[in-house]
């Protein structure tokens, strides 16, 4: 039996402009200057603008990321008119339906939606192929506007749809700072978006949820209470809401590096026979909504961080067909590696390839952190993927595997433009997994390397960063 | 953002004449934003240095003046690859322009 395979991947986006105010940065800024909320509201995108935004269409898989190079910038002004909401792997969900989904996955009655809003959104969800009868039962019929207003008066957070109050979310405990409404909203948003991605992955593969043995969640939300902050297992909660009844789960925490760590761990668990089929999921990160809004507002741009993004990957034992994870070609940033960019790339790229006598140009594509530059550049964070590709090219030049003049074109041949929403762990290499799987199956690519990095120092426990890499390659069918 | 707070605190503790900022930004645009942040104030108005004009001396690690101060072997090991792949000229000239605009 060969190495485990990537059986299927899904990507979803939930457009949630009215949740931007609850992102960490906007919430802190609005508390200092309440007039800012009006400015934020005036700079939000419509659903169609978010749906037709080229990087979002690349994220859900309707266009190849490389196609973005041929589209005029800025992409937010050059939309792909009438783009579909759905793709073979995913979808872009509007805010009203996402509110309904939040209610559906809320098993503690934290969320109340008004009966007027519920009456409008219910038929839409009835028509959604991933929403079932039991979900509609969980959605219920809503409560009166007065009930919602009373709860907000008592401290619940309002849920708005444009100017309309459509619901609220309340605290989970009177004294527990880990169960306040804003934290629970973050956790529920991660759960709901992750569940949608998992259901998409199962549906697009026509895969029985009961055949999933284990769910591994890579999201960064700290689910827990006052005695165990961040204690987790949102994975199991997601498995429950996806009908993976034979599964348990675990959350893997490693900042933005978690998806790459988790793919490797999942591969190892399957290869060793501990589990048969594993789903790796990353739910959306509400805290990062509007994170770079000041840069966007200063540049008279729409607030680009108005979406939650999530992914799900189904991994299984070698089936002789799907691309395999080369568990013998893993790269890792060790404690002793050092923090210079050079040292990091040597550990993640050079070392694993060297072990097998492979040169950097023998990998067909590199998937690094794929942050959309249109979001990061106005805030001074530069073009993250472009810089990553230059680093890998530089490493190849230093080893005599590439000519110095090829550094500028390396990105075009071995990389892609950044297209992922800046949702922390989500942009970290995995957005390309679906495209890579498809291209390998079509014979367009042979091998793709995925590398992720994590800023561990943000947690104040170490000055170290982190990084891992893995390679998927064409299944030789042996 | 956190770095901005740290720089502000360092300046308050040691005085601005005793603080020099060395940037490692990977492109001219972000180098310029950070150089501006520690001189005239955060142009994106996002961090603690929004509207705070520190007027600090700012250099980029790729500038020859900085390189000359560092052991050659260490520089090669830590920065050599960056020096090769980044647009050194554009980065250095944008940081220099901001630095010299203070004089």
Contacts between the chains, C-beta under 8 A, distances in Angstrom:
chain1	res1	chain2	res2	distance
A	25	B	46	7.8
A	292	B	46	7.5
A	294	B	44	5.1
A	294	B	45	5.3
A	294	B	46	3.8
A	295	B	44	4.4
A	295	B	46	6.5
A	298	B	43	7.2
A	298	B	44	5.6
A	298	B	45	6.2
A	340	B	77	7.3
A	340	B	78	4.4
A	340	B	79	7.3
A	341	B	81	6.8
A	341	B	82	6.0
A	342	B	77	7.1
A	342	B	78	6.8
A	342	B	79	7.8
A	342	B	80	6.7
A	342	B	81	4.3
A	342	B	82	7.1
A	345	B	81	7.5
A	377	B	29	6.5
A	377	B	30	7.9
A	378	B	44	7.5
A	379	B	44	5.7
A	379	B	46	6.7
A	380	B	29	7.5
A	380	B	30	4.8
A	380	B	33	3.5
A	380	B	34	6.4
A	380	B	37	7.8
A	380	B	43	8.0
A	380	B	44	6.0
A	381	B	30	6.4
A	382	B	25	6.8
A	382	B	26	5.5
A	382	B	27	4.8
A	382	B	29	6.6
A	382	B	30	4.1
A	383	B	27	6.8
A	386	B	27	8.0
A	387	B	26	4.3
A	387	B	27	6.8
A	387	B	86	7.9
A	390	B	26	7.8
A	390	B	85	4.0
A	390	B	86	6.8
A	391	B	81	6.8
A	391	B	82	7.7
A	391	B	85	6.1
A	393	B	85	6.3
A	394	B	81	4.4
A	394	B	82	7.5
A	394	B	84	5.1
A	394	B	85	3.7
A	395	B	81	6.5
A	397	B	84	6.5
A	397	B	85	7.9
A	398	B	80	7.7
A	398	B	81	6.3
A	398	B	84	7.4
A	404	B	84	7.2
A	407	B	84	7.6
A	407	B	85	5.7
